[in-house]
Amino acid sequence: MRFTIDKEQFLKGLLIAGRGISPKNAMPQLLCFKLEMTTIGLEITAFNGDVTVFTRVPLKLNEKEIIRNYSLGSSLINAHFLTEIVRKMEGSELSLDVIDESIAKIDDGNSVFKLPCMNSDEYPDIDLEKTGSTFSIGCTELTKLVEQTAFAALDKDTRPILNAINLKAEGGQFTALATDSARLSRKAVAIDSSIVFNANVSAKTITDIVKLFENNYEVEVCSTGEKMILSFGQTVVSTRLIGGEYPVKNSIIPQNFNYSLQINASQLLNAIDRVSILSSDRAAIVKLSMNSEGIEISSSGDQNGSGSEKLSTIQYQGERLEVAFNALFVSQAVKALGAEDVTLKFVGEMKPFVVLDPKDDSVVELITPMRTR
């Protein structure tokens, strides 16, 4: 295998495929990219046991020649070293030549590196065939759907199913649901498809995948019982699904509320940040006191003292109410909405409450209050 390639496009392909490399993998083959030069471009594959990333650098891009002087073939080359070499080379293009199936020579006309490589036959068989339910969605829509829900998934390995986002297509809607059992985030978007499926995908993995969309307009999503495949541009990503029934349903979100607070999002975030200063815990507990005369947010600790702040420019409906909550959870929910104003709706002091964008009912953030002494 041999080729001369545009450095920028080669590095872009390596960085995309690098999302499928796990540095701690025990199998040396899985620390490598599989590079295969074909008649339509250079194919780069990475696989870590759960996630496969396949991307292609085409021979031409917008009539510009990207790859020239090539011969067909394939090889396995260490992903970390190859990426760093290409990143730091100064030439606008470079050549890669596999010698005797054991040495990869990388040359930009000034710097020359030689890396050991392996026969591509040692790489696991990769199946990217789309055999399940398939539909298309805008890359921007899927990115926003993930960004507004993934943060609520559990970030510990104590309950693997809660490390996942539940993705469900039904009745022309695509819904994402994530929870760590103390909070829940749900986002729904309309899709032009009557497809039906239900899948649990790692929140961390899907967050990494949407970062690869860049300027792509649309992504094709295919789900089977064991994996999900996303195809966009020159890239295909396959991820293993997390088995089991997702333990939380949409039905836990209250439909009727007794209290409602609408407030500027920045004002609320800044107030939470200030009154949390005295907390020694990452998950500070703050209290929201509400009545027709005004709103106050406060926090207190046994050792560090207390702090409070009155909030203005608000609209409140309901009787007097005090609710204590995890400051981080509410802050993350407000930031995820990305709205100028937010609405908090309450059932009662110790009942789960919701954080909403008053101009967008497609997303709901549900938070469980905390008890205080």
C-alpha positions as YAML, in Angstrom:
chain: A
units: angstrom
residues:
- id: 1
  name: MET
  ca: [0.00, 0.00, 0.00]
- id: 2
  name: ARG
  ca: [1.20, 3.46, -0.90]
- id: 3
  name: PHE
  ca: [-0.33, 6.93, -1.25]
- id: 4
  name: THR
  ca: [0.44, 10.64, -1.24]
- id: 5
  name: ILE
  ca: [-2.23, 12.60, 0.57]
- id: 6
  name: ASP
  ca: [-3.26, 16.10, 1.60]
- id: 7
  name: LYS
  ca: [-2.08, 16.45, 5.21]
- id: 8
  name: GLU
  ca: [-5.12, 18.40, 6.44]
- id: 9
  name: GLN
  ca: [-7.64, 15.88, 5.09]
- id: 10
  name: PHE
  ca: [-5.58, 12.93, 6.32]
- id: 11
  name: LEU
  ca: [-5.37, 14.38, 9.84]
- id: 12
  name: LYS
  ca: [-9.10, 15.10, 9.81]
- id: 13
  name: GLY
  ca: [-9.81, 11.46, 8.95]
- id: 14
  name: LEU
  ca: [-7.46, 10.21, 11.67]
- id: 15
  name: LEU
  ca: [-9.05, 12.43, 14.30]
- id: 16
  name: ILE
  ca: [-12.54, 11.24, 13.36]
- id: 17
  name: ALA
  ca: [-11.53, 7.57, 13.47]
- id: 18
  name: GLY
  ca: [-9.64, 8.20, 16.70]
- id: 19
  name: ARG
  ca: [-12.99, 8.34, 18.53]
- id: 20
  name: GLY
  ca: [-13.03, 4.56, 18.16]
- id: 21
  name: ILE
  ca: [-9.66, 3.99, 19.84]
- id: 22
  name: SER
  ca: [-9.37, 3.11, 23.53]
- id: 23
  name: PRO
  ca: [-5.78, 3.67, 24.79]
- id: 24
  name: LYS
  ca: [-6.18, 1.01, 27.49]
- id: 25
  name: ASN
  ca: [-7.18, -1.78, 25.12]
- id: 26
  name: ALA
  ca: [-5.30, -5.00, 25.83]
- id: 27
  name: MET
  ca: [-5.33, -6.15, 22.19]
- id: 28
  name: PRO
  ca: [-2.49, -4.52, 20.19]
- id: 29
  name: GLN
  ca: [-4.56, -4.70, 16.99]
- id: 30
  name: LEU
  ca: [-7.20, -2.47, 18.58]
- id: 31
  name: LEU
  ca: [-4.62, 0.19, 19.33]
- id: 32
  name: CYS
  ca: [-4.20, 0.51, 15.58]
- id: 33
  name: PHE
  ca: [-6.04, 2.12, 12.72]
- id: 34
  name: LYS
  ca: [-6.88, -0.18, 9.88]
- id: 35
  name: LEU
  ca: [-5.89, 1.77, 6.76]
- id: 36
  name: GLU
  ca: [-7.12, 0.49, 3.40]
- id: 37
  name: MET
  ca: [-6.39, 2.22, 0.12]
- id: 38
  name: THR
  ca: [-9.21, 1.57, -2.35]
- id: 39
  name: THR
  ca: [-10.16, 2.85, -5.78]
- id: 40
  name: ILE
  ca: [-12.45, 5.50, -4.24]
- id: 41
  name: GLY
  ca: [-10.33, 6.68, -1.32]
- id: 42
  name: LEU
  ca: [-8.46, 5.88, 1.86]
- id: 43
  name: GLU
  ca: [-10.63, 4.03, 4.38]
- id: 44
  name: ILE
  ca: [-9.75, 4.38, 8.06]
- id: 45
  name: THR
  ca: [-11.32, 2.07, 10.65]
- id: 46
  name: ALA
  ca: [-11.04, 2.01, 14.45]
- id: 47
  name: PHE
  ca: [-12.74, -0.40, 16.87]
- id: 48
  name: ASN
  ca: [-12.55, -0.60, 20.67]
- id: 49
  name: GLY
  ca: [-14.86, -3.54, 21.30]
- id: 50
  name: ASP
  ca: [-18.01, -1.43, 21.71]
- id: 51
  name: VAL
  ca: [-17.69, 1.37, 19.15]
- id: 52
  name: THR
  ca: [-16.59, 1.19, 15.51]
- id: 53
  name: VAL
  ca: [-15.69, 4.32, 13.57]
- id: 54
  name: PHE
  ca: [-15.23, 4.09, 9.79]
- id: 55
  name: THR
  ca: [-14.39, 7.11, 7.70]
- id: 56
  name: ARG
  ca: [-13.17, 7.67, 4.17]
- id: 57
  name: VAL
  ca: [-10.81, 10.29, 2.76]
- id: 58
  name: PRO
  ca: [-11.92, 10.58, -0.89]
- id: 59
  name: LEU
  ca: [-9.57, 10.80, -3.86]
- id: 60
  name: LYS
  ca: [-11.03, 14.22, -4.70]
- id: 61
  name: LEU
  ca: [-12.93, 16.82, -2.71]
- id: 62
  name: ASN
  ca: [-14.72, 19.64, -4.56]
- id: 63
  name: GLU
  ca: [-12.58, 18.89, -7.64]
- id: 64
  name: LYS
  ca: [-9.40, 19.22, -5.58]
- id: 65
  name: GLU
  ca: [-7.08, 16.20, -5.70]
- id: 66
  name: ILE
  ca: [-6.66, 14.84, -2.18]
- id: 67
  name: ILE
  ca: [-4.88, 11.52, -2.84]
- id: 68
  name: ARG
  ca: [-2.52, 10.72, -5.70]
- id: 69
  name: ASN
  ca: [0.22, 8.27, -6.64]
- id: 70
  name: TYR
  ca: [-1.46, 5.42, -4.79]
- id: 71
  name: SER
  ca: [-1.38, 1.64, -4.86]
- id: 72
  name: LEU
  ca: [-4.11, -0.51, -3.30]
- id: 73
  name: GLY
  ca: [-3.58, -2.38, -0.07]
- id: 74
  name: SER
  ca: [-4.17, -2.30, 3.68]
- id: 75
  name: SER
  ca: [-2.27, -2.29, 6.97]
- id: 76
  name: LEU
  ca: [-2.61, -1.81, 10.73]
- id: 77
  name: ILE
  ca: [-0.67, 1.15, 12.16]
- id: 78
  name: ASN
  ca: [-0.58, 2.42, 15.75]
- id: 79
  name: ALA
  ca: [-3.26, 5.09, 15.99]
- id: 80
  name: HIS
  ca: [-1.62, 7.36, 18.57]
- id: 81
  name: PHE
  ca: [1.78, 7.55, 16.91]
- id: 82
  name: LEU
  ca: [0.40, 7.95, 13.40]
- id: 83
  name: THR
  ca: [-1.94, 10.75, 14.47]
- id: 84
  name: GLU
  ca: [0.78, 12.65, 16.33]
- id: 85
  name: ILE
  ca: [3.27, 12.28, 13.48]
- id: 86
  name: VAL
  ca: [0.78, 13.59, 10.91]
- id: 87
  name: ARG
  ca: [-0.32, 16.39, 13.26]
- id: 88
  name: LYS
  ca: [3.26, 17.66, 13.73]
- id: 89
  name: MET
  ca: [4.56, 17.27, 10.20]
- id: 90
  name: GLU
  ca: [4.92, 20.65, 8.47]
- id: 91
  name: GLY
  ca: [4.42, 19.68, 4.83]
- id: 92
  name: SER
  ca: [1.08, 20.36, 3.11]
- id: 93
  name: GLU
  ca: [1.04, 16.76, 1.87]
- id: 94
  name: LEU
  ca: [2.79, 13.57, 2.88]
- id: 95
  name: SER
  ca: [3.43, 10.08, 1.57]
- id: 96
  name: LEU
  ca: [2.82, 6.82, 3.39]
- id: 97
  name: ASP
  ca: [4.46, 3.68, 2.05]
- id: 98
  name: VAL
  ca: [4.13, 0.22, 3.61]
- id: 99
  name: ILE
  ca: [7.36, -1.72, 3.11]
- id: 100
  name: ASP
  ca: [7.38, -5.54, 3.26]
- id: 101
  name: GLU
  ca: [4.05, -5.42, 5.19]
- id: 102
  name: SER
  ca: [6.01, -4.60, 8.36]
- id: 103
  name: ILE
  ca: [7.19, -0.98, 8.18]
- id: 104
  name: ALA
  ca: [5.15, 2.14, 7.40]
- id: 105
  name: LYS
  ca: [7.31, 5.00, 6.13]
- id: 106
  name: ILE
  ca: [5.77, 8.47, 6.50]
- id: 107
  name: ASP
  ca: [7.53, 11.25, 4.60]
- id: 108
  name: ASP
  ca: [6.62, 14.91, 3.93]
- id: 109
  name: GLY
  ca: [9.82, 15.71, 2.02]
- id: 110
  name: ASN
  ca: [11.54, 16.95, 5.14]
- id: 111
  name: SER
  ca: [10.66, 14.71, 8.09]
- id: 112
  name: VAL
  ca: [10.72, 10.91, 7.79]
- id: 113
  name: PHE
  ca: [9.26, 8.46, 10.28]
- id: 114
  name: LYS
  ca: [9.14, 4.68, 10.23]
- id: 115
  name: LEU
  ca: [6.53, 2.82, 12.26]
- id: 116
  name: PRO
  ca: [6.08, -0.94, 12.69]
- id: 117
  name: CYS
  ca: [2.80, -2.18, 11.25]
- id: 118
  name: MET
  ca: [0.79, -5.38, 11.18]
- id: 119
  name: ASN
  ca: [-1.05, -7.36, 8.57]
- id: 120
  name: SER
  ca: [-4.66, -6.23, 8.28]
- id: 121
  name: ASP
  ca: [-5.82, -9.87, 8.38]
- id: 122
  name: GLU
  ca: [-5.22, -9.71, 12.14]
- id: 123
  name: TYR
  ca: [-7.98, -7.13, 12.56]
- id: 124
  name: PRO
  ca: [-11.45, -8.27, 13.76]
- id: 125
  name: ASP
  ca: [-14.21, -8.57, 11.18]
- id: 126
  name: ILE
  ca: [-16.30, -5.40, 11.26]
- id: 127
  name: ASP
  ca: [-19.98, -5.55, 10.35]
- id: 128
  name: LEU
  ca: [-21.50, -2.19, 9.40]
- id: 129
  name: GLU
  ca: [-24.44, -3.62, 7.47]
- id: 130
  name: LYS
  ca: [-27.70, -1.79, 8.13]
- id: 131
  name: THR
  ca: [-30.32, -4.46, 8.76]
- id: 132
  name: GLY
  ca: [-32.63, -2.80, 11.28]
- id: 133
  name: SER
  ca: [-35.09, 0.08, 11.45]
- id: 134
  name: THR
  ca: [-33.70, 3.12, 9.63]
- id: 135
  name: PHE
  ca: [-34.65, 6.79, 9.42]
- id: 136
  name: SER
  ca: [-32.96, 10.15, 8.78]
- id: 137
  name: ILE
  ca: [-32.75, 13.22, 11.01]
- id: 138
  name: GLY
  ca: [-30.97, 16.55, 10.73]
- id: 139
  name: CYS
  ca: [-27.51, 16.61, 12.32]
- id: 140
  name: THR
  ca: [-28.38, 19.85, 14.13]
- id: 141
  name: GLU
  ca: [-31.56, 18.31, 15.54]
- id: 142
  name: LEU
  ca: [-29.84, 15.17, 16.79]
- id: 143
  name: THR
  ca: [-26.99, 17.20, 18.30]
- id: 144
  name: LYS
  ca: [-29.41, 19.40, 20.21]
- id: 145
  name: LEU
  ca: [-31.42, 16.38, 21.33]
- id: 146
  name: VAL
  ca: [-28.28, 14.81, 22.81]
- id: 147
  name: GLU
  ca: [-26.96, 18.04, 24.34]
- id: 148
  name: GLN
  ca: [-30.26, 18.68, 26.12]
- id: 149
  name: THR
  ca: [-30.50, 15.20, 27.66]
- id: 150
  name: ALA
  ca: [-27.15, 13.41, 27.99]
- id: 151
  name: PHE
  ca: [-25.98, 15.41, 31.01]
- id: 152
  name: ALA
  ca: [-28.75, 13.82, 33.11]
- id: 153
  name: ALA
  ca: [-27.48, 10.25, 32.63]
- id: 154
  name: LEU
  ca: [-25.65, 8.55, 35.49]
- id: 155
  name: ASP
  ca: [-21.89, 9.14, 35.33]
- id: 156
  name: LYS
  ca: [-20.96, 6.18, 37.54]
- id: 157
  name: ASP
  ca: [-20.93, 2.47, 36.69]
- id: 158
  name: THR
  ca: [-23.20, 1.40, 39.54]
- id: 159
  name: ARG
  ca: [-26.23, 0.93, 37.24]
- id: 160
  name: PRO
  ca: [-25.12, 0.54, 33.60]
- id: 161
  name: ILE
  ca: [-28.63, 1.03, 32.20]
- id: 162
  name: LEU
  ca: [-28.64, 4.56, 33.67]
- id: 163
  name: ASN
  ca: [-25.39, 5.36, 31.83]
- id: 164
  name: ALA
  ca: [-27.55, 5.27, 28.71]
- id: 165
  name: ILE
  ca: [-29.87, 7.58, 26.87]
- id: 166
  name: ASN
  ca: [-33.08, 5.86, 25.89]
- id: 167
  name: LEU
  ca: [-33.83, 6.66, 22.24]
- id: 168
  name: LYS
  ca: [-37.32, 5.89, 21.03]
- id: 169
  name: ALA
  ca: [-38.95, 6.37, 17.63]
- id: 170
  name: GLU
  ca: [-42.71, 6.09, 17.56]
- id: 171
  name: GLY
  ca: [-45.65, 7.88, 15.96]
- id: 172
  name: GLY
  ca: [-43.47, 10.23, 13.92]
- id: 173
  name: GLN
  ca: [-41.52, 11.38, 16.98]
- id: 174
  name: PHE
  ca: [-37.95, 10.70, 18.05]
- id: 175
  name: THR
  ca: [-37.52, 11.03, 21.82]
- id: 176
  name: ALA
  ca: [-34.44, 10.96, 24.03]
- id: 177
  name: LEU
  ca: [-34.77, 10.23, 27.75]
- id: 178
  name: ALA
  ca: [-31.95, 10.25, 30.31]
- id: 179
  name: THR
  ca: [-31.95, 9.93, 34.09]
- id: 180
  name: ASP
  ca: [-29.63, 9.21, 37.01]
- id: 181
  name: SER
  ca: [-32.69, 8.46, 39.21]
- id: 182
  name: ALA
  ca: [-32.55, 11.89, 40.92]
- id: 183
  name: ARG
  ca: [-33.36, 13.87, 37.77]
- id: 184
  name: LEU
  ca: [-34.64, 13.27, 34.28]
- id: 185
  name: SER
  ca: [-34.29, 15.01, 30.94]
- id: 186
  name: ARG
  ca: [-36.53, 14.44, 27.93]
- id: 187
  name: LYS
  ca: [-36.36, 15.93, 24.45]
- id: 188
  name: ALA
  ca: [-38.61, 15.07, 21.49]
- id: 189
  name: VAL
  ca: [-38.38, 16.04, 17.82]
- id: 190
  name: ALA
  ca: [-40.62, 15.24, 14.88]
- id: 191
  name: ILE
  ca: [-39.28, 12.92, 12.18]
- id: 192
  name: ASP
  ca: [-40.58, 12.21, 8.71]
- id: 193
  name: SER
  ca: [-40.92, 8.49, 9.33]
- id: 194
  name: SER
  ca: [-43.36, 6.04, 10.90]
- id: 195
  name: ILE
  ca: [-40.47, 3.80, 12.00]
- id: 196
  name: VAL
  ca: [-40.66, 2.21, 15.46]
- id: 197
  name: PHE
  ca: [-37.71, 1.31, 17.63]
- id: 198
  name: ASN
  ca: [-36.48, 1.54, 21.22]
- id: 199
  name: ALA
  ca: [-32.75, 1.56, 22.04]
- id: 200
  name: ASN
  ca: [-30.44, 2.35, 24.97]
- id: 201
  name: VAL
  ca: [-27.14, 3.90, 23.89]
- id: 202
  name: SER
  ca: [-24.28, 5.08, 26.11]
- id: 203
  name: ALA
  ca: [-24.69, 8.80, 26.85]
- id: 204
  name: LYS
  ca: [-20.94, 9.33, 26.65]
- id: 205
  name: THR
  ca: [-20.71, 7.53, 23.30]
- id: 206
  name: ILE
  ca: [-23.56, 9.37, 21.63]
- id: 207
  name: THR
  ca: [-22.17, 12.68, 22.94]
- id: 208
  name: ASP
  ca: [-18.83, 11.89, 21.30]
- id: 209
  name: ILE
  ca: [-20.52, 10.86, 18.05]
- id: 210
  name: VAL
  ca: [-22.50, 14.08, 17.54]
- id: 211
  name: LYS
  ca: [-19.25, 16.05, 17.89]
- id: 212
  name: LEU
  ca: [-18.17, 14.47, 14.59]
- id: 213
  name: PHE
  ca: [-21.06, 15.88, 12.55]
- id: 214
  name: GLU
  ca: [-19.29, 19.15, 11.67]
- id: 215
  name: ASN
  ca: [-20.84, 20.55, 8.47]
- id: 216
  name: ASN
  ca: [-22.93, 17.51, 7.62]
- id: 217
  name: TYR
  ca: [-26.62, 18.23, 7.10]
- id: 218
  name: GLU
  ca: [-28.27, 14.87, 7.76]
- id: 219
  name: VAL
  ca: [-27.52, 11.63, 9.59]
- id: 220
  name: GLU
  ca: [-29.06, 8.24, 8.90]
- id: 221
  name: VAL
  ca: [-29.86, 6.26, 12.04]
- id: 222
  name: CYS
  ca: [-30.23, 2.47, 11.98]
- id: 223
  name: SER
  ca: [-31.06, 0.41, 15.06]
- id: 224
  name: THR
  ca: [-31.03, -3.36, 15.53]
- id: 225
  name: GLY
  ca: [-31.39, -5.35, 18.72]
- id: 226
  name: GLU
  ca: [-27.67, -5.16, 19.49]
- id: 227
  name: LYS
  ca: [-26.24, -2.03, 17.87]
- id: 228
  name: MET
  ca: [-26.98, 1.39, 16.45]
- id: 229
  name: ILE
  ca: [-25.36, 2.65, 13.25]
- id: 230
  name: LEU
  ca: [-25.13, 6.33, 12.36]
- id: 231
  name: SER
  ca: [-24.06, 7.36, 8.85]
- id: 232
  name: PHE
  ca: [-23.16, 10.93, 7.86]
- id: 233
  name: GLY
  ca: [-20.97, 12.27, 5.09]
- id: 234
  name: GLN
  ca: [-17.98, 9.94, 4.63]
- id: 235
  name: THR
  ca: [-18.32, 8.48, 8.13]
- id: 236
  name: VAL
  ca: [-20.15, 5.51, 9.68]
- id: 237
  name: VAL
  ca: [-20.23, 4.90, 13.45]
- id: 238
  name: SER
  ca: [-21.56, 1.74, 15.06]
- id: 239
  name: THR
  ca: [-22.07, 1.42, 18.81]
- id: 240
  name: ARG
  ca: [-23.14, -1.50, 20.92]
- id: 241
  name: LEU
  ca: [-26.47, -0.93, 22.69]
- id: 242
  name: ILE
  ca: [-26.97, -1.35, 26.43]
- id: 243
  name: GLY
  ca: [-29.36, -4.22, 27.06]
- id: 244
  name: GLY
  ca: [-32.36, -4.21, 29.34]
- id: 245
  name: GLU
  ca: [-35.55, -2.21, 29.72]
- id: 246
  name: TYR
  ca: [-35.04, 1.44, 30.53]
- id: 247
  name: PRO
  ca: [-36.39, 1.85, 34.10]
- id: 248
  name: VAL
  ca: [-38.05, 5.26, 33.67]
- id: 249
  name: LYS
  ca: [-41.04, 6.20, 31.54]
- id: 250
  name: ASN
  ca: [-42.41, 9.51, 30.32]
- id: 251
  name: SER
  ca: [-45.41, 8.98, 32.60]
- id: 252
  name: ILE
  ca: [-43.45, 10.02, 35.72]
- id: 253
  name: ILE
  ca: [-43.43, 13.63, 34.50]
- id: 254
  name: PRO
  ca: [-46.27, 15.49, 36.26]
- id: 255
  name: GLN
  ca: [-48.96, 16.99, 34.07]
- id: 256
  name: ASN
  ca: [-50.63, 19.31, 36.61]
- id: 257
  name: PHE
  ca: [-48.89, 21.88, 38.80]
- id: 258
  name: ASN
  ca: [-49.87, 24.15, 41.69]
- id: 259
  name: TYR
  ca: [-47.03, 26.67, 41.51]
- id: 260
  name: SER
  ca: [-45.20, 28.36, 38.63]
- id: 261
  name: LEU
  ca: [-42.12, 30.59, 38.54]
- id: 262
  name: GLN
  ca: [-40.82, 32.30, 35.39]
- id: 263
  name: ILE
  ca: [-37.41, 33.96, 35.64]
- id: 264
  name: ASN
  ca: [-34.49, 35.14, 33.55]
- id: 265
  name: ALA
  ca: [-32.13, 32.19, 33.08]
- id: 266
  name: SER
  ca: [-28.92, 34.18, 33.58]
- id: 267
  name: GLN
  ca: [-30.24, 35.78, 36.76]
- id: 268
  name: LEU
  ca: [-31.14, 32.38, 38.21]
- id: 269
  name: LEU
  ca: [-27.80, 30.82, 37.26]
- id: 270
  name: ASN
  ca: [-25.80, 33.71, 38.71]
- id: 271
  name: ALA
  ca: [-27.78, 33.69, 41.94]
- id: 272
  name: ILE
  ca: [-27.31, 29.93, 42.37]
- id: 273
  name: ASP
  ca: [-23.59, 30.33, 41.72]
- id: 274
  name: ARG
  ca: [-23.24, 33.10, 44.32]
- id: 275
  name: VAL
  ca: [-25.20, 31.50, 47.16]
- id: 276
  name: SER
  ca: [-23.34, 28.21, 46.58]
- id: 277
  name: ILE
  ca: [-19.95, 29.80, 47.35]
- id: 278
  name: LEU
  ca: [-20.01, 28.67, 50.98]
- id: 279
  name: SER
  ca: [-20.74, 25.05, 50.15]
- id: 280
  name: SER
  ca: [-17.84, 22.63, 50.41]
- id: 281
  name: ASP
  ca: [-19.66, 20.05, 48.29]
- id: 282
  name: ARG
  ca: [-19.81, 19.94, 44.49]
- id: 283
  name: ALA
  ca: [-23.52, 19.23, 44.81]
- id: 284
  name: ALA
  ca: [-24.51, 22.22, 46.96]
- id: 285
  name: ILE
  ca: [-28.04, 22.31, 48.34]
- id: 286
  name: VAL
  ca: [-29.86, 25.61, 47.81]
- id: 287
  name: LYS
  ca: [-33.35, 26.62, 48.86]
- id: 288
  name: LEU
  ca: [-35.85, 28.58, 46.79]
- id: 289
  name: SER
  ca: [-38.43, 30.46, 48.87]
- id: 290
  name: MET
  ca: [-41.39, 31.79, 46.90]
- id: 291
  name: ASN
  ca: [-44.49, 33.83, 47.68]
- id: 292
  name: SER
  ca: [-46.49, 36.66, 46.15]
- id: 293
  name: GLU
  ca: [-44.22, 39.26, 47.74]
- id: 294
  name: GLY
  ca: [-40.95, 38.02, 46.32]
- id: 295
  name: ILE
  ca: [-38.48, 35.23, 45.66]
- id: 296
  name: GLU
  ca: [-35.34, 34.41, 47.64]
- id: 297
  name: ILE
  ca: [-32.63, 31.84, 47.02]
- id: 298
  name: SER
  ca: [-30.36, 30.77, 49.88]
- id: 299
  name: SER
  ca: [-27.88, 28.22, 51.14]
- id: 300
  name: SER
  ca: [-26.39, 27.43, 54.52]
- id: 301
  name: GLY
  ca: [-23.83, 25.10, 56.05]
- id: 302
  name: ASP
  ca: [-22.93, 23.97, 59.54]
- id: 303
  name: GLN
  ca: [-19.38, 25.34, 59.31]
- id: 304
  name: ASN
  ca: [-19.16, 27.93, 56.55]
- id: 305
  name: GLY
  ca: [-22.11, 30.20, 57.28]
- id: 306
  name: SER
  ca: [-24.99, 31.11, 55.00]
- id: 307
  name: GLY
  ca: [-25.90, 33.25, 52.02]
- id: 308
  name: SER
  ca: [-29.09, 34.53, 50.43]
- id: 309
  name: GLU
  ca: [-30.19, 36.67, 47.50]
- id: 310
  name: LYS
  ca: [-33.48, 38.20, 46.48]
- id: 311
  name: LEU
  ca: [-34.50, 37.67, 42.85]
- id: 312
  name: SER
  ca: [-36.21, 40.26, 40.69]
- id: 313
  name: THR
  ca: [-37.90, 40.35, 37.27]
- id: 314
  name: ILE
  ca: [-39.96, 37.28, 38.00]
- id: 315
  name: GLN
  ca: [-43.49, 36.04, 37.56]
- id: 316
  name: TYR
  ca: [-44.79, 33.76, 40.30]
- id: 317
  name: GLN
  ca: [-48.17, 32.08, 40.64]
- id: 318
  name: GLY
  ca: [-49.19, 30.14, 43.75]
- id: 319
  name: GLU
  ca: [-49.15, 30.18, 47.54]
- id: 320
  name: ARG
  ca: [-46.02, 30.31, 49.67]
- id: 321
  name: LEU
  ca: [-43.61, 27.48, 48.84]
- id: 322
  name: GLU
  ca: [-40.08, 26.44, 49.81]
- id: 323
  name: VAL
  ca: [-38.16, 23.91, 47.74]
- id: 324
  name: ALA
  ca: [-34.57, 22.75, 48.30]
- id: 325
  name: PHE
  ca: [-32.59, 21.23, 45.45]
- id: 326
  name: ASN
  ca: [-29.18, 20.21, 44.15]
- id: 327
  name: ALA
  ca: [-27.70, 23.43, 42.73]
- id: 328
  name: LEU
  ca: [-25.71, 21.56, 40.08]
- id: 329
  name: PHE
  ca: [-28.80, 19.76, 38.77]
- id: 330
  name: VAL
  ca: [-30.81, 22.94, 38.32]
- id: 331
  name: SER
  ca: [-27.88, 24.82, 36.80]
- id: 332
  name: GLN
  ca: [-27.22, 22.07, 34.27]
- id: 333
  name: ALA
  ca: [-30.92, 21.88, 33.38]
- id: 334
  name: VAL
  ca: [-31.16, 25.64, 32.80]
- id: 335
  name: LYS
  ca: [-27.99, 25.68, 30.69]
- id: 336
  name: ALA
  ca: [-29.21, 22.73, 28.62]
- id: 337
  name: LEU
  ca: [-32.39, 24.58, 27.70]
- id: 338
  name: GLY
  ca: [-30.36, 27.46, 26.28]
- id: 339
  name: ALA
  ca: [-33.32, 29.83, 26.75]
- id: 340
  name: GLU
  ca: [-33.39, 33.49, 27.79]
- id: 341
  name: ASP
  ca: [-36.14, 32.80, 30.34]
- id: 342
  name: VAL
  ca: [-37.04, 29.56, 32.09]
- id: 343
  name: THR
  ca: [-40.16, 28.36, 33.88]
- id: 344
  name: LEU
  ca: [-40.05, 26.21, 37.02]
- id: 345
  name: LYS
  ca: [-43.29, 24.40, 37.82]
- id: 346
  name: PHE
  ca: [-43.98, 22.71, 41.15]
- id: 347
  name: VAL
  ca: [-46.54, 20.28, 42.54]
- id: 348
  name: GLY
  ca: [-45.45, 20.60, 46.17]
- id: 349
  name: GLU
  ca: [-42.46, 20.91, 48.49]
- id: 350
  name: MET
  ca: [-41.16, 17.34, 48.13]
- id: 351
  name: LYS
  ca: [-42.63, 16.46, 44.73]
- id: 352
  name: PRO
  ca: [-40.46, 16.40, 41.58]
- id: 353
  name: PHE
  ca: [-40.55, 19.72, 39.72]
- id: 354
  name: VAL
  ca: [-39.82, 20.64, 36.12]
- id: 355
  name: VAL
  ca: [-37.64, 23.23, 34.41]
- id: 356
  name: LEU
  ca: [-38.99, 24.34, 31.02]
- id: 357
  name: ASP
  ca: [-38.32, 26.69, 28.16]
- id: 358
  name: PRO
  ca: [-41.57, 28.71, 27.89]
- id: 359
  name: LYS
  ca: [-41.05, 28.98, 24.13]
- id: 360
  name: ASP
  ca: [-40.20, 25.30, 23.47]
- id: 361
  name: ASP
  ca: [-42.33, 22.49, 24.90]
- id: 362
  name: SER
  ca: [-40.24, 19.76, 23.23]
- id: 363
  name: VAL
  ca: [-37.84, 19.52, 26.17]
- id: 364
  name: VAL
  ca: [-38.54, 18.87, 29.86]
- id: 365
  name: GLU
  ca: [-36.05, 18.77, 32.74]
- id: 366
  name: LEU
  ca: [-37.38, 16.98, 35.86]
- id: 367
  name: ILE
  ca: [-35.60, 17.32, 39.23]
- id: 368
  name: THR
  ca: [-36.25, 15.66, 42.59]
- id: 369
  name: PRO
  ca: [-36.13, 18.08, 45.57]
- id: 370
  name: MET
  ca: [-33.82, 17.43, 48.53]
- id: 371
  name: ARG
  ca: [-34.68, 17.29, 52.20]
- id: 372
  name: THR
  ca: [-33.08, 19.82, 54.53]
- id: 373
  name: ARG
  ca: [-32.89, 19.79, 58.32]
...
